[in-house]
């Protein structure tokens, strides 16, 4: 396993004039979560384009404190999966437990849980502890990355389990060894990769919620 930090002291590459596979609104409206990903690791340059989209998300007072830990090492991904399964297996789910958390707990108790779905890329997103916009800034970055992934023909899915386990000492210790700072909190995550069957599902799901109220002149 190798680990390094990019300082990004140089002017960032924006890819001016280079068109991606689809227009912005199309990329937003056709984005779907993809959980079945091929084992093939996308080229580093392709992953960096997705990360760069996250780095250019808005942040409170332009703080730019969102931290992206990009994991492509299979042994590290396997180790994290084992730690997460162990942590959830020690929990109990009640009738009011959030459905995704309950599913994570139950699958872990069966010993069949891989929280990152075996994806070749996991991006752990973190931000400063006690920072009021930590979650908002991170959510903007994650959405940017998911839309960018869709435009680049990559599958992606928001992964929240490491956020739920942010206070677990074993997991925090392991993430610290991977670059998580002591004063940071895990705010979310993202898996990336090529769709397992070679084709992304891009049919927009019908909107049955998210009401809109207009207050017009």
C-alpha positions, 0 to 999 in steps of 0.5 A: 500500500502506498499513500501520499497527499496531493498539495494541489499548489498548482492551478487546478485543471478545469478541462476548459473546452473539453466536452464530457459524454453528456450535458449537465442537466442530463447528467443530473437527471439520469444519475442512478446509484450503482452497486454492482461494479466490475473489479476493474480499476478505472484509470487514475486520470479518470478517478482524478476527474471525479475527485476534482469535481468534488474539490470544486464543490461550494463550501461555507465561506469558501473554507475548502476543508473537505478531505478526500481519502481515495482508496484503491488498494484491495487489501485495504478495502478488504480490511475495512470491510471486515472492520465494518462488519465486525462493528455492525455485528455487535449492534442490535437493531430495534423497530425504529432503527433506520432501515439501511442501518438495520439492514447493515446490522442484520447482514453483518450478523449473518457474516455476509456484509461488504459495505462497499459492495466490492467496488474497486474505488472507495472515496472516504469524505471527511471534514473538520469536527465542530465545523457547522457546515461539515455535512453540507460541504461534504454533501455538495462534494459527494453530489458533484462527484456522483454527477461527474461519474455519471457523465464519465460513464462510471457507476457510483453510490453514496456510502454512509456506513463509515459516517455511522461508525465514525466514533468506533475506535478500531475503525477510526484508528485504521482510517487515521493510519490511512490519512484521516486527521485527528480533528476530522469527522467522517461525513460520507463516502462514495464507491466508483467503478465501471458497471458490472454488466457494462451498461449504466441504468440511466432511466430517471426514477419517477418523483413521488416525493420532494414537493415544490411550493411556489410563492409567486408575485 
